[in-house]
Amino acid sequence: MNSVSDLEIYQRFAAMAEELDGMAKRGGSLIGGTALSTACRTLRGMAAAIYEHSLAVSEEDGLPQ
């Protein structure tokens, strides 16, 4: 079974959020735009959580948390 690194997940979520943000900015219906914006914020939040809990470097020891 292939494992996926935290970095790969972070990068994918960030890329998906950028894509959804671009779609939301291009327009569409109010409902569609709201759904895309909400999904974008959700993905950015998940990416931020991965970064903060797994990829961020601790100021104390210089190692990932």
C-alpha positions in Angstrom: 0.0 0.0 0.0 1.4 3.4 -1.0 1.5 6.0 1.8 0.9 9.6 1.2 3.0 12.2 3.1 1.5 15.1 5.0 3.3 17.4 2.6 1.6 15.9 -0.4 -1.8 16.2 1.3 -1.1 19.8 2.2 0.0 20.6 -1.3 -3.0 19.0 -2.9 -5.5 20.7 -0.6 -3.8 24.1 -1.3 -4.0 23.4 -5.1 -7.6 22.4 -4.9 -8.4 25.5 -2.9 -6.8 27.7 -5.5 -8.7 26.0 -8.3 -12.0 26.4 -6.5 -11.2 30.0 -5.7 -10.6 30.7 -9.3 -13.9 29.1 -10.3 -15.7 31.2 -7.7 -14.2 34.4 -9.1 -15.2 33.5 -12.7 -18.8 33.8 -11.7 -21.8 31.6 -12.0 -24.8 31.5 -9.9 -25.0 32.9 -6.4 -25.5 29.5 -4.9 -22.7 27.9 -6.9 -20.3 30.8 -6.0 -21.2 30.5 -2.3 -20.6 26.7 -2.4 -17.3 27.2 -4.2 -16.2 29.9 -1.7 -17.2 27.7 1.3 -15.4 24.7 -0.1 -12.3 26.8 -0.8 -12.3 28.1 2.9 -12.7 24.5 4.2 -9.8 23.2 2.1 -7.6 26.1 3.1 -8.5 25.4 6.8 -7.6 21.7 6.4 -4.3 22.6 4.7 -3.5 25.1 7.5 -4.2 22.5 10.1 -1.8 20.0 8.4 0.8 22.7 8.2 0.5 23.8 11.8 0.4 20.3 13.3 2.8 18.5 11.0 4.9 20.7 8.8 5.6 23.8 10.8 9.1 24.1 12.3 9.2 24.6 16.1 11.0 27.8 17.1 12.5 26.0 20.1 14.3 23.1 18.5 14.1 23.8 14.7 12.3 20.5 14.1 8.8 19.8 12.7 6.2 19.7 15.4 
